Amino acid sequence: MRPGLLTIAREWGRIGCIGFGGPPAHIALLRQLCVERRGWIEPRDFEDAIAACNLLPGPASTQLAIFCAWRLRGRIGALVGGICFIGPGLVLILALAALFLAGSPPRWILGAGAGAGAAVAAVAVQAGWSLVPDSLRRAGSRIRWGVYGVAGAVAAATVGPWLVLVLLGCGAIELALRRVSATLVLAPLATAGTGGLGALAWVAFKVGALSYGGGFVIIPLMQADAVNHYHWLSSAQFLNAVALGQVTPGPVVHTVAVVGYGAAGLGGGLLAALVAFSPSFAFVLLGASHFDRLRENENAKAFLGGAGPAAIGAILGTAIPLTRALSETWQYAVLGGAAVLLFILRRGVVTTLLMAGATGVIVVLAGGSLPH
């Protein structure tokens, strides 16, 4: 029996409220709901949907949530499920953005942001490293896999908004090397130069439609534009934005809403979220009926064989500009502590960031200096 739209709104909204921990948590909650508890989707169909979403650019777990709702209630179900999955985290992160980006927030708030932001580079390394084993097992050539990874890491650390071209280029090279007959059109992707809402929309579009490999790939795409080019956020505020995207439930892509808030207030935050998530809805609403063929498409798998390792390298390389953004000595100590928590003590990302934020509050209240 198909669930009603109210059931989809309630269940997908519940996942949006409790979905801390990024894509692995979202996938586990969706599997528990749709496959194990309710039996709405067959296990093989669910696994095929995961594989198809991983071949698409943009936030894969968001696309999976939208697709599962589409399977149950068609396009209207996809819209209801997707909005309810995204909505809770978006509301929360915009409220936190208003608090952290206020004209003169309390020192303890700034300290919490500085502490959590200091730990973000360690979280990036942990996120990238966790993707290495599975990607390496599927590699057609380990040498090429390493080359693509290095290219992505160097691009993330140096060229920022041009990372998209590197990801697409690595995918195109792997496609050609596997001798698959296909035509890949690479549109010229330059940084938007118009400024204002047009530039904000372009940055959000890159995040939602042109990024492969998970939430942290969006960081170098946004950092150069938001901090260095348009000056919507300071380096410290950008670190806060990344940390907020990690500690709030729902998709990590919510980070773009903080950038939008910094650029143009609440309207900018809503615009950035709308533009960033629209491609995910479009992919499902227009192409969900072809997902089974996409999963078996050799061209798509070959392209991802190049773009995927480059994306993993980019996630790891993101740690370099994130570390360079730190300005206080105590923040480097927090970064080291976060690395110990994540890699040695095996604590979760949310726990690590909350502890780093609490450390920042203690340091600042004890007289420590805030980032410039």
Salt bridges, closest charged atoms under 4 A:
GLU11 OE1 - ARG14 NE 3.04
GLU11 OE1 - ARG37 NH2 3.58
GLU11 OE2 - ARG38 NH2 3.26
ASP45 OD2 - ARG71 NH2 3.59
GLU47 OE2 - ARG31 NH2 2.85
ASP48 OD1 - ARG44 NE 3.03
ASP48 OD1 - ARG295 NE 3.07
ASP134 OD1 - ARG137 NH2 3.34
ASP134 OD2 - ARG138 NH2 3.15
GLU174 OE1 - ARG144 NE 2.81
GLU174 OE2 - ARG178 NE 2.62
ASP225 OD2 - LYS206 NZ 2.99
GLU296 OE2 - ARG295 NH1 2.66
GLU298 OE2 - LYS301 NZ 3.29
GLU328 OE2 - HIS372 NE2 3.73
